[in-house]
Amino acid sequence: MVGAAIKAYLDNEGIKYSALAKRTEMPLNTLSAMLNCKRKMTAEEYFRICSALGVDAGYFVDKDF
């Protein structure tokens, strides 16, 4: 449920999906589907998201937000 953890982080930090989509250069609909657990996230996509948010790749693993 990494997507849900990232979604909660974005909500807590006040970061919009559109801003993250721009930072990661991912289509907004793809990003939204991943964060709403409607599409699996690849490792590459996960690392791009972590990099764009400035967090360690392990940050969202086993986290409760």
PQR file with spaces between the fields and no chain letter, atoms N, CA, C, O and H, PARSE charges and radii, in Angstrom:
ATOM       1  N    MET     1       0.807   -1.190    0.000 -0.4000 1.5000
ATOM       2  CA   MET     1       0.000    0.000    0.000 -0.0000 2.0000
ATOM       3  C    MET     1       0.859    1.267    0.000  0.5500 1.7000
ATOM       4  O    MET     1       0.528    2.262    0.645 -0.5500 1.4000
ATOM       5  N    VAL     2       1.941    1.206   -0.719 -0.4000 1.5000
ATOM       6  CA   VAL     2       2.837    2.350   -0.809 -0.0000 2.0000
ATOM       7  C    VAL     2       2.116    3.550   -1.416  0.5500 1.7000
ATOM       8  O    VAL     2       2.334    4.688   -1.002 -0.5500 1.4000
ATOM       9  H    VAL     2       2.210    0.398   -1.242  0.4000 1.0000
ATOM      10  N    GLY     3       1.260    3.288   -2.395 -0.4000 1.5000
ATOM      11  CA   GLY     3       0.515    4.380   -3.022 -0.0000 2.0000
ATOM      12  C    GLY     3      -0.313    5.147   -2.014  0.5500 1.7000
ATOM      13  O    GLY     3      -0.366    6.376   -2.058 -0.5500 1.4000
ATOM      14  H    GLY     3       1.083    2.362   -2.731  0.4000 1.0000
ATOM      15  N    ALA     4      -0.959    4.436   -1.108 -0.4000 1.5000
ATOM      16  CA   ALA     4      -1.772    5.086   -0.078 -0.0000 2.0000
ATOM      17  C    ALA     4      -0.898    5.901    0.872  0.5500 1.7000
ATOM      18  O    ALA     4      -1.303    6.973    1.320 -0.5500 1.4000
ATOM      19  H    ALA     4      -0.916    3.437   -1.072  0.4000 1.0000
ATOM      20  N    ALA     5       0.296    5.399    1.182 -0.4000 1.5000
ATOM      21  CA   ALA     5       1.208    6.133    2.062 -0.0000 2.0000
ATOM      22  C    ALA     5       1.690    7.417    1.390  0.5500 1.7000
ATOM      23  O    ALA     5       1.787    8.462    2.034 -0.5500 1.4000
ATOM      24  H    ALA     5       0.625    4.527    0.818  0.4000 1.0000
ATOM      25  N    ILE     6       1.987    7.335    0.104 -0.4000 1.5000
ATOM      26  CA   ILE     6       2.413    8.534   -0.628 -0.0000 2.0000
ATOM      27  C    ILE     6       1.266    9.533   -0.702  0.5500 1.7000
ATOM      28  O    ILE     6       1.469   10.734   -0.530 -0.5500 1.4000
ATOM      29  H    ILE     6       1.908    6.487   -0.419  0.4000 1.0000
ATOM      30  N    LYS     7       0.070    9.037   -0.954 -0.4000 1.5000
ATOM      31  CA   LYS     7      -1.115    9.906   -1.011 -0.0000 2.0000
ATOM      32  C    LYS     7      -1.306   10.634    0.322  0.5500 1.7000
ATOM      33  O    LYS     7      -1.558   11.839    0.339 -0.5500 1.4000
ATOM      34  H    LYS     7      -0.095    8.060   -1.094  0.4000 1.0000
ATOM      35  N    ALA     8      -1.187    9.916    1.425 -0.4000 1.5000
ATOM      36  CA   ALA     8      -1.338   10.533    2.747 -0.0000 2.0000
ATOM      37  C    ALA     8      -0.253   11.579    2.981  0.5500 1.7000
ATOM      38  O    ALA     8      -0.522   12.640    3.545 -0.5500 1.4000
ATOM      39  H    ALA     8      -0.982    8.937    1.411  0.4000 1.0000
ATOM      40  N    TYR     9       0.964   11.285    2.553 -0.4000 1.5000
ATOM      41  CA   TYR     9       2.073   12.235    2.686 -0.0000 2.0000
ATOM      42  C    TYR     9       1.765   13.514    1.912  0.5500 1.7000
ATOM      43  O    TYR     9       1.952   14.617    2.425 -0.5500 1.4000
ATOM      44  H    TYR     9       1.182   10.423    2.095  0.4000 1.0000
ATOM      45  N    LEU    10       1.298   13.363    0.690 -0.4000 1.5000
ATOM      46  CA   LEU    10       0.958   14.536   -0.124 -0.0000 2.0000
ATOM      47  C    LEU    10      -0.118   15.366    0.553  0.5500 1.7000
ATOM      48  O    LEU    10      -0.027   16.593    0.599 -0.5500 1.4000
ATOM      49  H    LEU    10       1.146   12.466    0.273  0.4000 1.0000
ATOM      50  N    ASP    11      -1.133   14.702    1.077 -0.4000 1.5000
ATOM      51  CA   ASP    11      -2.212   15.410    1.780 -0.0000 2.0000
ATOM      52  C    ASP    11      -1.669   16.151    2.999  0.5500 1.7000
ATOM      53  O    ASP    11      -2.003   17.314    3.225 -0.5500 1.4000
ATOM      54  H    ASP    11      -1.207   13.706    1.040  0.4000 1.0000
ATOM      55  N    ASN    12      -0.834   15.474    3.782 -0.4000 1.5000
ATOM      56  CA   ASN    12      -0.262   16.089    4.989 -0.0000 2.0000
ATOM      57  C    ASN    12       0.626   17.284    4.670  0.5500 1.7000
ATOM      58  O    ASN    12       0.661   18.256    5.424 -0.5500 1.4000
ATOM      59  H    ASN    12      -0.563   14.530    3.598  0.4000 1.0000
ATOM      60  N    GLU    13       1.339   17.211    3.559 -0.4000 1.5000
ATOM      61  CA   GLU    13       2.274   18.270    3.173 -0.0000 2.0000
ATOM      62  C    GLU    13       1.629   19.341    2.294  0.5500 1.7000
ATOM      63  O    GLU    13       2.254   20.353    1.980 -0.5500 1.4000
ATOM      64  H    GLU    13       1.310   16.421    2.946  0.4000 1.0000
ATOM      65  N    GLY    14       0.375   19.112    1.898 -0.4000 1.5000
ATOM      66  CA   GLY    14      -0.316   20.078    1.043 -0.0000 2.0000
ATOM      67  C    GLY    14       0.218   20.111   -0.383  0.5500 1.7000
ATOM      68  O    GLY    14       0.163   21.146   -1.048 -0.5500 1.4000
ATOM      69  H    GLY    14      -0.134   18.290    2.153  0.4000 1.0000
ATOM      70  N    ILE    15       0.731   18.990   -0.845 -0.4000 1.5000
ATOM      71  CA   ILE    15       1.270   18.895   -2.206 -0.0000 2.0000
ATOM      72  C    ILE    15       0.181   18.341   -3.120  0.5500 1.7000
ATOM      73  O    ILE    15      -0.410   17.300   -2.832 -0.5500 1.4000
ATOM      74  H    ILE    15       0.776   18.149   -0.305  0.4000 1.0000
ATOM      75  N    LYS    16      -0.077   19.029   -4.205 -0.4000 1.5000
ATOM      76  CA   LYS    16      -1.105   18.593   -5.154 -0.0000 2.0000
ATOM      77  C    LYS    16      -0.544   17.535   -6.098  0.5500 1.7000
ATOM      78  O    LYS    16       0.644   17.531   -6.423 -0.5500 1.4000
ATOM      79  H    LYS    16       0.403   19.874   -4.440  0.4000 1.0000
ATOM      80  N    TYR    17      -1.430   16.642   -6.527 -0.4000 1.5000
ATOM      81  CA   TYR    17      -1.041   15.611   -7.488 -0.0000 2.0000
ATOM      82  C    TYR    17      -0.429   16.246   -8.725  0.5500 1.7000
ATOM      83  O    TYR    17       0.563   15.749   -9.259 -0.5500 1.4000
ATOM      84  H    TYR    17      -2.394   16.646   -6.263  0.4000 1.0000
ATOM      85  N    SER    18      -1.016   17.338   -9.178 -0.4000 1.5000
ATOM      86  CA   SER    18      -0.532   17.986  -10.403 -0.0000 2.0000
ATOM      87  C    SER    18       0.903   18.474  -10.239  0.5500 1.7000
ATOM      88  O    SER    18       1.689   18.409  -11.184 -0.5500 1.4000
ATOM      89  H    SER    18      -1.822   17.741   -8.745  0.4000 1.0000
ATOM      90  N    ALA    19       1.250   18.958   -9.057 -0.4000 1.5000
ATOM      91  CA   ALA    19       2.620   19.414   -8.804 -0.0000 2.0000
ATOM      92  C    ALA    19       3.585   18.233   -8.829  0.5500 1.7000
ATOM      93  O    ALA    19       4.679   18.331   -9.384 -0.5500 1.4000
ATOM      94  H    ALA    19       0.611   19.010   -8.290  0.4000 1.0000
ATOM      95  N    LEU    20       3.177   17.120   -8.228 -0.4000 1.5000
ATOM      96  CA   LEU    20       4.032   15.936   -8.229 -0.0000 2.0000
ATOM      97  C    LEU    20       4.153   15.364   -9.639  0.5500 1.7000
ATOM      98  O    LEU    20       5.232   14.932  -10.043 -0.5500 1.4000
ATOM      99  H    LEU    20       2.288   17.040   -7.777  0.4000 1.0000
ATOM     100  N    ALA    21       3.066   15.360  -10.376 -0.4000 1.5000
ATOM     101  CA   ALA    21       3.105   14.870  -11.758 -0.0000 2.0000
ATOM     102  C    ALA    21       4.103   15.684  -12.578  0.5500 1.7000
ATOM     103  O    ALA    21       4.855   15.131  -13.381 -0.5500 1.4000
ATOM     104  H    ALA    21       2.190   15.711  -10.048  0.4000 1.0000
ATOM     105  N    LYS    22       4.104   16.978  -12.374 -0.4000 1.5000
ATOM     106  CA   LYS    22       5.033   17.845  -13.099 -0.0000 2.0000
ATOM     107  C    LYS    22       6.477   17.551  -12.695  0.5500 1.7000
ATOM     108  O    LYS    22       7.357   17.458  -13.551 -0.5500 1.4000
ATOM     109  H    LYS    22       3.493   17.427  -11.722  0.4000 1.0000
ATOM     110  N    ARG    23       6.720   17.405  -11.396 -0.4000 1.5000
ATOM     111  CA   ARG    23       8.083   17.130  -10.900 -0.0000 2.0000
ATOM     112  C    ARG    23       8.623   15.797  -11.401  0.5500 1.7000
ATOM     113  O    ARG    23       9.811   15.668  -11.697 -0.5500 1.4000
ATOM     114  H    ARG    23       6.006   17.480  -10.700  0.4000 1.0000
ATOM     115  N    THR    24       7.739   14.807  -11.494 -0.4000 1.5000
ATOM     116  CA   THR    24       8.157   13.465  -11.903 -0.0000 2.0000
ATOM     117  C    THR    24       8.065   13.255  -13.408  0.5500 1.7000
ATOM     118  O    THR    24       8.546   12.251  -13.933 -0.5500 1.4000
ATOM     119  H    THR    24       6.774   14.912  -11.254  0.4000 1.0000
ATOM     120  N    GLU    25       7.446   14.208  -14.097 -0.4000 1.5000
ATOM     121  CA   GLU    25       7.197   14.096  -15.532 -0.0000 2.0000
ATOM     122  C    GLU    25       6.361   12.862  -15.859  0.5500 1.7000
ATOM     123  O    GLU    25       6.586   12.193  -16.867 -0.5500 1.4000
ATOM     124  H    GLU    25       7.055   15.023  -13.670  0.4000 1.0000
ATOM     125  N    MET    26       5.391   12.572  -14.987 -0.4000 1.5000
ATOM     126  CA   MET    26       4.445   11.477  -15.198 -0.0000 2.0000
ATOM     127  C    MET    26       3.091   12.077  -15.550  0.5500 1.7000
ATOM     128  O    MET    26       2.748   13.156  -15.069 -0.5500 1.4000
ATOM     129  H    MET    26       5.209   13.116  -14.168  0.4000 1.0000
ATOM     130  N    PRO    27       2.319   11.386  -16.386 -0.5600 1.5000
ATOM     131  CA   PRO    27       0.961   11.863  -16.654  0.2800 2.0000
ATOM     132  C    PRO    27       0.141   11.873  -15.359  0.5500 1.7000
ATOM     133  O    PRO    27       0.244   10.959  -14.541 -0.5500 1.4000
ATOM     134  N    LEU    28      -0.657   12.900  -15.188 -0.4000 1.5000
ATOM     135  CA   LEU    28      -1.461   13.041  -13.973 -0.0000 2.0000
ATOM     136  C    LEU    28      -2.384   11.849  -13.762  0.5500 1.7000
ATOM     137  O    LEU    28      -2.530   11.374  -12.635 -0.5500 1.4000
ATOM     138  H    LEU    28      -0.740   13.643  -15.852  0.4000 1.0000
ATOM     139  N    ASN    29      -3.009   11.358  -14.829 -0.4000 1.5000
ATOM     140  CA   ASN    29      -3.936   10.226  -14.665 -0.0000 2.0000
ATOM     141  C    ASN    29      -3.204    8.957  -14.223  0.5500 1.7000
ATOM     142  O    ASN    29      -3.761    8.159  -13.469 -0.5500 1.4000
ATOM     143  H    ASN    29      -2.891   11.743  -15.744  0.4000 1.0000
ATOM     144  N    THR    30      -1.985    8.764  -14.674 -0.4000 1.5000
ATOM     145  CA   THR    30      -1.184    7.609  -14.252 -0.0000 2.0000
ATOM     146  C    THR    30      -0.820    7.726  -12.781  0.5500 1.7000
ATOM     147  O    THR    30      -0.957    6.768  -12.019 -0.5500 1.4000
ATOM     148  H    THR    30      -1.533    9.413  -15.286  0.4000 1.0000
ATOM     149  N    LEU    31      -0.360    8.898  -12.390 -0.4000 1.5000
ATOM     150  CA   LEU    31       0.007    9.131  -10.993 -0.0000 2.0000
ATOM     151  C    LEU    31      -1.201    8.939  -10.078  0.5500 1.7000
ATOM     152  O    LEU    31      -1.101    8.290   -9.037 -0.5500 1.4000
ATOM     153  H    LEU    31      -0.248    9.676  -13.009  0.4000 1.0000
ATOM     154  N    SER    32      -2.320    9.495  -10.463 -0.4000 1.5000
ATOM     155  CA   SER    32      -3.542    9.370   -9.668 -0.0000 2.0000
ATOM     156  C    SER    32      -3.949    7.905   -9.509  0.5500 1.7000
ATOM     157  O    SER    32      -4.321    7.479   -8.416 -0.5500 1.4000
ATOM     158  H    SER    32      -2.401   10.022  -11.309  0.4000 1.0000
ATOM     159  N    ALA    33      -3.882    7.142  -10.583 -0.4000 1.5000
ATOM     160  CA   ALA    33      -4.247    5.721  -10.521 -0.0000 2.0000
ATOM     161  C    ALA    33      -3.332    4.961   -9.559  0.5500 1.7000
ATOM     162  O    ALA    33      -3.792    4.093   -8.818 -0.5500 1.4000
ATOM     163  H    ALA    33      -3.581    7.487  -11.472  0.4000 1.0000
ATOM     164  N    MET    34      -2.047    5.286   -9.572 -0.4000 1.5000
ATOM     165  CA   MET    34      -1.107    4.614   -8.665 -0.0000 2.0000
ATOM     166  C    MET    34      -1.393    4.976   -7.212  0.5500 1.7000
ATOM     167  O    MET    34      -1.391    4.106   -6.342 -0.5500 1.4000
ATOM     168  H    MET    34      -1.673    5.991  -10.175  0.4000 1.0000
ATOM     169  N    LEU    35      -1.639    6.250   -6.951 -0.4000 1.5000
ATOM     170  CA   LEU    35      -1.849    6.693   -5.572 -0.0000 2.0000
ATOM     171  C    LEU    35      -3.190    6.242   -5.013  0.5500 1.7000
ATOM     172  O    LEU    35      -3.370    6.175   -3.797 -0.5500 1.4000
ATOM     173  H    LEU    35      -1.641    6.957   -7.658  0.4000 1.0000
ATOM     174  N    ASN    36      -4.128    5.933   -5.896 -0.4000 1.5000
ATOM     175  CA   ASN    36      -5.431    5.433   -5.467 -0.0000 2.0000
ATOM     176  C    ASN    36      -5.513    3.911   -5.570  0.5500 1.7000
ATOM     177  O    ASN    36      -6.600    3.335   -5.531 -0.5500 1.4000
ATOM     178  H    ASN    36      -3.982    5.987   -6.884  0.4000 1.0000
ATOM     179  N    CYS    37      -4.355    3.269   -5.701 -0.4000 1.5000
ATOM     180  CA   CYS    37      -4.231    1.802   -5.728 -0.0000 2.0000
ATOM     181  C    CYS    37      -5.051    1.156   -6.842  0.5500 1.7000
ATOM     182  O    CYS    37      -5.553    0.043   -6.684 -0.5500 1.4000
ATOM     183  H    CYS    37      -3.471    3.736   -5.732  0.4000 1.0000
ATOM     184  N    LYS    38      -5.186    1.854   -7.962 -0.4000 1.5000
ATOM     185  CA   LYS    38      -5.904    1.306   -9.112 -0.0000 2.0000
ATOM     186  C    LYS    38      -4.937    0.838  -10.190  0.5500 1.7000
ATOM     187  O    LYS    38      -5.345    0.267  -11.202 -0.5500 1.4000
ATOM     188  H    LYS    38      -4.778    2.758   -8.090  0.4000 1.0000
ATOM     189  N    ARG    39      -3.656    1.085   -9.961 -0.4000 1.5000
ATOM     190  CA   ARG    39      -2.616    0.675  -10.897 -0.0000 2.0000
ATOM     191  C    ARG    39      -1.357    0.392  -10.090  0.5500 1.7000
ATOM     192  O    ARG    39      -1.034    1.117   -9.149 -0.5500 1.4000
ATOM     193  H    ARG    39      -3.325    1.549   -9.140  0.4000 1.0000
ATOM     194  N    LYS    40      -0.658   -0.659  -10.463 -0.4000 1.5000
ATOM     195  CA   LYS    40       0.592   -0.979   -9.771 -0.0000 2.0000
ATOM     196  C    LYS    40       1.664    0.041  -10.141  0.5500 1.7000
ATOM     197  O    LYS    40       1.701    0.558  -11.258 -0.5500 1.4000
ATOM     198  H    LYS    40      -0.921   -1.248  -11.227  0.4000 1.0000
ATOM     199  N    MET    41       2.519    0.308   -9.191 -0.4000 1.5000
ATOM     200  CA   MET    41       3.620    1.244   -9.371 -0.0000 2.0000
ATOM     201  C    MET    41       4.899    0.443   -9.618  0.5500 1.7000
ATOM     202  O    MET    41       5.199   -0.499   -8.886 -0.5500 1.4000
ATOM     203  H    MET    41       2.489   -0.112   -8.284  0.4000 1.0000
ATOM     204  N    THR    42       5.638    0.819  -10.642 -0.4000 1.5000
ATOM     205  CA   THR    42       6.914    0.147  -10.889 -0.0000 2.0000
ATOM     206  C    THR    42       7.961    0.700   -9.928  0.5500 1.7000
ATOM     207  O    THR    42       7.777    1.757   -9.325 -0.5500 1.4000
ATOM     208  H    THR    42       5.394    1.585  -11.237  0.4000 1.0000
ATOM     209  N    ALA    43       9.052   -0.027   -9.800 -0.4000 1.5000
ATOM     210  CA   ALA    43      10.149    0.444   -8.950 -0.0000 2.0000
ATOM     211  C    ALA    43      10.686    1.769   -9.476  0.5500 1.7000
ATOM     212  O    ALA    43      10.978    2.675   -8.696 -0.5500 1.4000
ATOM     213  H    ALA    43       9.202   -0.886  -10.290  0.4000 1.0000
ATOM     214  N    GLU    44      10.816    1.885  -10.781 -0.4000 1.5000
ATOM     215  CA   GLU    44      11.313    3.134  -11.374 -0.0000 2.0000
ATOM     216  C    GLU    44      10.394    4.306  -11.031  0.5500 1.7000
ATOM     217  O    GLU    44      10.866    5.386  -10.676 -0.5500 1.4000
ATOM     218  H    GLU    44      10.579    1.149  -11.415  0.4000 1.0000
ATOM     219  N    GLU    45       9.095    4.094  -11.136 -0.4000 1.5000
ATOM     220  CA   GLU    45       8.136    5.157  -10.803 -0.0000 2.0000
ATOM     221  C    GLU    45       8.235    5.534   -9.328  0.5500 1.7000
ATOM     222  O    GLU    45       8.205    6.712   -8.972 -0.5500 1.4000
ATOM     223  H    GLU    45       8.711    3.216  -11.425  0.4000 1.0000
ATOM     224  N    TYR    46       8.354    4.520   -8.480 -0.4000 1.5000
ATOM     225  CA   TYR    46       8.483    4.770   -7.043 -0.0000 2.0000
ATOM     226  C    TYR    46       9.722    5.612   -6.740  0.5500 1.7000
ATOM     227  O    TYR    46       9.651    6.576   -5.977 -0.5500 1.4000
ATOM     228  H    TYR    46       8.379    3.563   -8.769  0.4000 1.0000
ATOM     229  N    PHE    47      10.846    5.248   -7.333 -0.4000 1.5000
ATOM     230  CA   PHE    47      12.083    5.999   -7.100 -0.0000 2.0000
ATOM     231  C    PHE    47      11.980    7.423   -7.631  0.5500 1.7000
ATOM     232  O    PHE    47      12.520    8.347   -7.023 -0.5500 1.4000
ATOM     233  H    PHE    47      10.904    4.465   -7.952  0.4000 1.0000
ATOM     234  N    ARG    48      11.298    7.613   -8.752 -0.4000 1.5000
ATOM     235  CA   ARG    48      11.097    8.965   -9.295 -0.0000 2.0000
ATOM     236  C    ARG    48      10.261    9.809   -8.348  0.5500 1.7000
ATOM     237  O    ARG    48      10.547   10.989   -8.144 -0.5500 1.4000
ATOM     238  H    ARG    48      10.859    6.862   -9.246  0.4000 1.0000
ATOM     239  N    ILE    49       9.229    9.208   -7.769 -0.4000 1.5000
ATOM     240  CA   ILE    49       8.369    9.925   -6.826 -0.0000 2.0000
ATOM     241  C    ILE    49       9.162   10.294   -5.574  0.5500 1.7000
ATOM     242  O    ILE    49       9.106   11.436   -5.118 -0.5500 1.4000
ATOM     243  H    ILE    49       8.997    8.249   -7.935  0.4000 1.0000
ATOM     244  N    CYS    50       9.897    9.338   -5.021 -0.4000 1.5000
ATOM     245  CA   CYS    50      10.701    9.618   -3.823 -0.0000 2.0000
ATOM     246  C    CYS    50      11.707   10.723   -4.097  0.5500 1.7000
ATOM     247  O    CYS    50      11.886   11.621   -3.274 -0.5500 1.4000
ATOM     248  H    CYS    50       9.943    8.410   -5.391  0.4000 1.0000
ATOM     249  N    SER    51      12.358   10.663   -5.234 -0.4000 1.5000
ATOM     250  CA   SER    51      13.337   11.684   -5.600 -0.0000 2.0000
ATOM     251  C    SER    51      12.676   13.053   -5.715  0.5500 1.7000
ATOM     252  O    SER    51      13.215   14.046   -5.228 -0.5500 1.4000
ATOM     253  H    SER    51      12.213    9.934   -5.903  0.4000 1.0000
ATOM     254  N    ALA    52      11.519   13.109   -6.352 -0.4000 1.5000
ATOM     255  CA   ALA    52      10.802   14.377   -6.521 -0.0000 2.0000
ATOM     256  C    ALA    52      10.358   14.958   -5.184  0.5500 1.7000
ATOM     257  O    ALA    52      10.286   16.177   -5.024 -0.5500 1.4000
ATOM     258  H    ALA    52      11.081   12.302   -6.747  0.4000 1.0000
ATOM     259  N    LEU    53      10.061   14.085   -4.225 -0.4000 1.5000
ATOM     260  CA   LEU    53       9.630   14.543   -2.900 -0.0000 2.0000
ATOM     261  C    LEU    53      10.808   14.786   -1.962  0.5500 1.7000
ATOM     262  O    LEU    53      10.635   15.329   -0.871 -0.5500 1.4000
ATOM     263  H    LEU    53      10.120   13.095   -4.355  0.4000 1.0000
ATOM     264  N    GLY    54      11.992   14.388   -2.380 -0.4000 1.5000
ATOM     265  CA   GLY    54      13.179   14.595   -1.553 -0.0000 2.0000
ATOM     266  C    GLY    54      13.251   13.685   -0.349  0.5500 1.7000
ATOM     267  O    GLY    54      13.784   14.065    0.693 -0.5500 1.4000
ATOM     268  H    GLY    54      12.133   13.946   -3.266  0.4000 1.0000
ATOM     269  N    VAL    55      12.710   12.473   -0.489 -0.4000 1.5000
ATOM     270  CA   VAL    55      12.744   11.512    0.615 -0.0000 2.0000
ATOM     271  C    VAL    55      13.524   10.271    0.202  0.5500 1.7000
ATOM     272  O    VAL    55      13.654    9.968   -0.984 -0.5500 1.4000
ATOM     273  H    VAL    55      12.277   12.165   -1.336  0.4000 1.0000
ATOM     274  N    ASP    56      14.038    9.563    1.192 -0.4000 1.5000
ATOM     275  CA   ASP    56      14.749    8.307    0.990 -0.0000 2.0000
ATOM     276  C    ASP    56      13.780    7.273    0.421  0.5500 1.7000
ATOM     277  O    ASP    56      12.587    7.305    0.725 -0.5500 1.4000
ATOM     278  H    ASP    56      13.932    9.809    2.156  0.4000 1.0000
ATOM     279  N    ALA    57      14.288    6.360   -0.399 -0.4000 1.5000
ATOM     280  CA   ALA    57      13.444    5.338   -1.019 -0.0000 2.0000
ATOM     281  C    ALA    57      12.736    4.449    0.005  0.5500 1.7000
ATOM     282  O    ALA    57      11.699    3.867   -0.313 -0.5500 1.4000
ATOM     283  H    ALA    57      15.257    6.334   -0.646  0.4000 1.0000
ATOM     284  N    GLY    58      13.261    4.332    1.208 -0.4000 1.5000
ATOM     285  CA   GLY    58      12.617    3.521    2.235 -0.0000 2.0000
ATOM     286  C    GLY    58      11.571    4.266    3.046  0.5500 1.7000
ATOM     287  O    GLY    58      10.931    3.682    3.921 -0.5500 1.4000
ATOM     288  H    GLY    58      14.104    4.806    1.466  0.4000 1.0000
ATOM     289  N    TYR    59      11.394    5.534    2.767 -0.4000 1.5000
ATOM     290  CA   TYR    59      10.524    6.382    3.581 -0.0000 2.0000
ATOM     291  C    TYR    59       9.084    5.883    3.667  0.5500 1.7000
ATOM     292  O    TYR    59       8.486    5.934    4.742 -0.5500 1.4000
ATOM     293  H    TYR    59      11.913    6.009    2.056  0.4000 1.0000
ATOM     294  N    PHE    60       8.522    5.408    2.577 -0.4000 1.5000
ATOM     295  CA   PHE    60       7.109    5.023    2.553 -0.0000 2.0000
ATOM     296  C    PHE    60       6.868    3.545    2.844  0.5500 1.7000
ATOM     297  O    PHE    60       5.721    3.101    2.885 -0.5500 1.4000
ATOM     298  H    PHE    60       9.009    5.366    1.704  0.4000 1.0000
ATOM     299  N    VAL    61       7.931    2.790    3.046 -0.4000 1.5000
ATOM     300  CA   VAL    61       7.794    1.362    3.311 -0.0000 2.0000
ATOM     301  C    VAL    61       7.415    1.161    4.775  0.5500 1.7000
ATOM     302  O    VAL    61       8.092    1.658    5.675 -0.5500 1.4000
ATOM     303  H    VAL    61       8.863    3.151    3.013  0.4000 1.0000
ATOM     304  N    ASP    62       6.340    0.439    4.999 -0.4000 1.5000
ATOM     305  CA   ASP    62       5.846    0.142    6.351 -0.0000 2.0000
ATOM     306  C    ASP    62       5.593    1.389    7.189  0.5500 1.7000
ATOM     307  O    ASP    62       5.880    1.410    8.386 -0.5500 1.4000
ATOM     308  H    ASP    62       5.790    0.035    4.268  0.4000 1.0000
ATOM     309  N    LYS    63       5.060    2.412    6.562 -0.4000 1.5000
ATOM     310  CA   LYS    63       4.726    3.655    7.273 -0.0000 2.0000
ATOM     311  C    LYS    63       3.217    3.759    7.436  0.5500 1.7000
ATOM     312  O    LYS    63       2.456    3.367    6.550 -0.5500 1.4000
ATOM     313  H    LYS    63       4.827    2.395    5.590  0.4000 1.0000
ATOM     314  N    ASP    64       2.800    4.283    8.557 -0.4000 1.5000
ATOM     315  CA   ASP    64       1.395    4.606    8.783 -0.0000 2.0000
ATOM     316  C    ASP    64       1.277    6.121    8.786  0.5500 1.7000
ATOM     317  O    ASP    64       1.858    6.798    9.633 -0.5500 1.4000
ATOM     318  H    ASP    64       3.418    4.602    9.276  0.4000 1.0000
ATOM     319  N    PHE    65       0.528    6.640    7.840 -0.4000 1.5000
ATOM     320  CA   PHE    65       0.331    8.086    7.762 -0.0000 2.0000
ATOM     321  C    PHE    65      -1.063    8.436    8.198  0.5500 1.7000
ATOM     322  O    PHE    65      -1.431    9.610    8.205 -0.5500 1.4000
ATOM     323  H    PHE    65       0.056    6.090    7.151  0.4000 1.0000
